[in-house]
Amino acid sequence: MPDAMDQSPEVTVDAVVIGAGFAGLYQLLCLRDRLGLSVQVLEAGDGVGGTWYWNRYPGARCDSESHSYAFYFDEALLQDWSWTERYPGQAEIMRYLNHVADRFDLRRDIRFNARVASAEYDEASNRWHVRTEDGARYAATYLITAVGCLSSANVPDIPGRENFDGRWFHTGQWPHDGVDFSGKRVGMVGTGSTGIQAAPVIAETAGHLTVFQRTANYSIPARNAPLTEEFKAWAKASTAEIRATMHASVNGHAFMIQNRSAHDVTDAEREAIYQAAWDLGGLRFRANFRDILTDKAANDTASAFLKAQIGKVVKDPQTAAVLSNIDHPFATKRPPIDSGYFETFNRDNVSLVDLRAAPIERITENGILTKDGVEHPLDIIVFATGFDAMTGPLLAMDITGRDGVTLKDAWKEGPKTYLGLQVAGFPNLFTVTGPGSPSVLTNMPVCIEQHVEWITDCIAHLRANHIPTIEPATDAVDRWVAHVNDAANATLLPQAGHSWYLGANVPGKPRVFMPYAGGMARYRRTCADVAARGYDGFVLGAPARGALEMTR
Ligand code: N01
């Protein structure tokens, strides 16, 4: 007997795009308006925004500077939009993405509240059959995932959560009407970029905030501020220059890494350089020296400087010691930037629990019990515990490729892609910012634009040449996976053994370094070369006979 989902008629389009964040919006625009394809975007939320739709936690703000955190494909859009602060807040980014959706009339091809449940490739018809959880069905030649790298919330499986009498929230699934912390005893688990942004804001209204720290973290002040009219004018006048810098840089930011070693300068000079970068604030701290991420001794100089700053800010020596007891080299985990994080521990209503000394035993009705027998009474628990990154959102959908092979099976030892763009055995499936691409190691809009444009050009090539399918050759995948490994091992990045880059934050997840650490500029060149060489490393399906005859 057919199940309920089989009842709804299947809608056929050229392409299905999953997700309506930065990636999905631009992919829709490119395929529909540049190539003239019929496109259906399927979005789980009830609005556009992706990451920024879900991550509405207190203090949510982008760590990339606003003049670089934008689409650069359209000069008129750049000229018409003005950011107000050095780093855009969540609400302002949502306004921006809604503006983009309206400006390019994108909403008419987006179905909201449509979470994709499964996608199955049918070889005979060369179609992807896509189902949403509400039973709608779509058939498409091309399937493009634009699901984000950090969209699958990781709620730790701590025993007793179901018995907690208070309320709990994950930062990545934050209630749209906010959470009232006033007078409440709040416990926040997690001190990554999210927790470090959230703690100072929660502490402003909470009765008491207890921060549960498992791994101490570096953090650099953001020094956020309203943008001056002078800066805004400069950014508008300099779009070509900013774009060129972002494309040429390692991380897709609008600044270059200094071409000097930390060993090229005296101790006093280095200290002065770090101090100036600390005072300036932001992610460009790690761009001071070219070898911070490749040479442990060079890294030690940055790590030592940053640890010392914690002691200067935090008044209680015991708390400062726990906060600065950092076990990994600087920037081997994504470095947070903050607005008053360490200062927050000087407040009377904030305390720190060192989970390395006493791990969480369980959640009780009243709060969190640690292994030293102390029960921390709480009304609200905030899990700032991160994501099942990169592979999580893709594997959450039931994707089946050629010969009934599922993506889960194909990736059981970790993600295997060619260029982070395609998976062998999954024809015409494209993964925007997929594992094996620079993605999370870069300023996301820059790598998203590059992927979307590459995919668009690729699909244009297929159609112009009546090529029905593209998928990577398995040996090209193997070579790329080895290269992604080598690129990571050429840096200090794998030294943070508990980072989500390695999948180490999710129990049972294969330990594979997922993003490509070879740098944005190099990666762009590689992708362009591959395309220029006739999609070297990809297998292109034989053009349909009829199509060939028609073109003769
Ligand atoms: O998540 P994380 P995040 N018990 O995985 C702890 C991007 N981002 O949401 O390190 C106790 O970094 C965990 O401890 P440990 C950015 O790329 C961007 O903060 O595993 N603790 C860690 O402290 C970032 O890297 C922006 O020992 C547990 C924390 O939770 C990425 O998102 C803003 C635990 C998780 O840190 C993810 O950041 C924010 C447990 N069972 C984030 N499980 C902008 O640019 C986990 N932890 C705007």
Residues whose N, C-alpha, C, O or C-beta is under 5 A from the ligand:
A	BS01	N01	R61 C62 D63 S64 L150 P156 V189 G190 T191 G192 S193 T194 G195 R214 T215 R334 A384 T385 G386 F387 H498 W500 N505
